[in-house]
């Protein structure tokens, strides 16, 4: 059994490393907030993420099968809701709910 000093020092080192790893992103982000690149990415990334999700979700879509209507209906709901409300989170959640509901009820099996 290790002695008490060894155990206390191990806990202290673990606590210090954990604290440092949690504080590091905040110190790094403080210097990046004024960066033009970060502002540019913040403005452009949501659209880029949506395009990547769109391509990823529809890349293997079997167009000849009747179950293609679930993802297409979900896509229509997502796009329509986003154009109407301009809320990406709401659009994504609603599209996911429609897709899962249709896929698990109408096209199960």
C-alpha positions as CSV (number, residue, x, y, z in Angstrom):
1,X,0.0,0.0,0.0
2,X,1.5,3.4,-1.0
3,X,2.1,5.8,1.8
4,X,-0.2,8.8,2.5
5,X,2.1,11.5,1.0
6,X,2.3,9.6,-2.3
7,X,-1.5,9.3,-2.5
8,X,-2.0,13.0,-1.6
9,X,0.6,14.1,-4.2
10,X,-1.0,11.9,-6.9
11,X,-4.4,13.5,-6.1
12,X,-2.9,17.0,-6.1
13,X,-1.2,16.4,-9.5
14,X,-4.4,15.0,-11.0
15,X,-6.4,17.9,-9.7
16,X,-3.9,20.4,-11.1
17,X,-3.8,18.7,-14.6
18,X,-7.6,18.6,-14.7
19,X,-8.0,22.2,-13.7
20,X,-5.4,23.3,-16.3
21,X,-7.0,21.3,-19.1
22,X,-10.4,22.8,-18.3
23,X,-9.0,26.4,-18.1
24,X,-6.9,26.1,-21.2
25,X,-9.7,26.5,-23.8
26,X,-10.9,29.7,-22.1
27,X,-7.5,31.3,-22.1
28,X,-7.0,30.4,-25.8
29,X,-10.4,31.5,-26.8
30,X,-9.9,34.9,-25.1
31,X,-7.2,35.8,-27.6
32,X,-9.2,34.4,-30.6
33,X,-12.3,36.5,-30.0
34,X,-10.9,39.5,-31.8
35,X,-9.7,37.4,-34.8
36,X,-11.2,38.1,-38.2
37,X,-10.8,34.5,-39.2
38,X,-12.9,33.3,-36.2
39,X,-15.6,35.8,-37.0
40,X,-15.6,34.7,-40.7
41,X,-15.9,31.0,-39.7
42,X,-18.6,31.8,-37.2
43,X,-20.7,33.5,-39.9
44,X,-20.1,30.8,-42.6
45,X,-19.9,27.5,-40.7
46,X,-23.6,27.0,-40.0
47,X,-24.3,26.9,-43.8
48,X,-21.3,24.6,-44.4
49,X,-22.4,22.2,-41.7
50,X,-25.9,22.1,-43.1
51,X,-24.5,21.2,-46.6
52,X,-22.3,18.5,-45.2
53,X,-25.3,17.0,-43.3
54,X,-27.5,17.2,-46.4
55,X,-25.0,15.4,-48.5
56,X,-24.2,12.8,-45.8
57,X,-27.8,12.0,-45.1
58,X,-28.9,11.7,-48.7
59,X,-25.9,10.1,-50.4
60,X,-27.2,6.5,-50.2
61,X,-30.8,7.3,-50.8
62,X,-32.5,4.5,-52.8
63,X,-34.6,6.5,-55.3
64,X,-36.3,3.4,-56.7
65,X,-37.9,2.2,-53.4
66,X,-41.0,3.6,-51.8
67,X,-39.3,4.2,-48.4
68,X,-37.5,7.2,-50.1
69,X,-40.5,9.3,-49.0
70,X,-39.4,9.4,-45.3
71,X,-36.1,11.2,-45.8
72,X,-37.5,13.4,-48.6
73,X,-40.5,14.4,-46.3
74,X,-38.0,15.1,-43.5
75,X,-35.9,17.2,-45.9
76,X,-39.0,19.1,-47.0
77,X,-40.0,19.8,-43.4
78,X,-36.5,20.9,-42.5
79,X,-36.1,23.3,-45.4
80,X,-39.6,24.6,-45.2
81,X,-39.4,25.2,-41.5
82,X,-36.0,26.8,-41.8
83,X,-37.2,29.2,-44.5
84,X,-40.2,30.1,-42.4
85,X,-38.7,30.5,-39.0
86,X,-34.9,30.9,-39.7
87,X,-34.1,28.8,-36.7
88,X,-31.5,26.0,-37.5
89,X,-32.0,24.1,-34.3
90,X,-35.8,24.0,-34.7
91,X,-35.5,22.9,-38.3
92,X,-33.0,20.1,-37.5
93,X,-35.0,18.8,-34.6
94,X,-38.3,18.8,-36.6
95,X,-36.8,17.2,-39.6
96,X,-35.2,14.5,-37.4
97,X,-38.6,13.8,-35.7
98,X,-40.4,13.5,-39.0
99,X,-37.7,11.2,-40.4
100,X,-37.7,8.9,-37.4
101,X,-41.5,8.9,-37.1
102,X,-42.0,8.0,-40.7
103,X,-39.2,5.5,-40.9
104,X,-40.3,3.7,-37.7
105,X,-44.0,3.6,-38.3
106,X,-44.8,3.6,-42.1
107,X,-41.7,2.0,-43.4
108,X,-40.7,-0.4,-40.5
109,X,-39.4,-3.7,-41.6
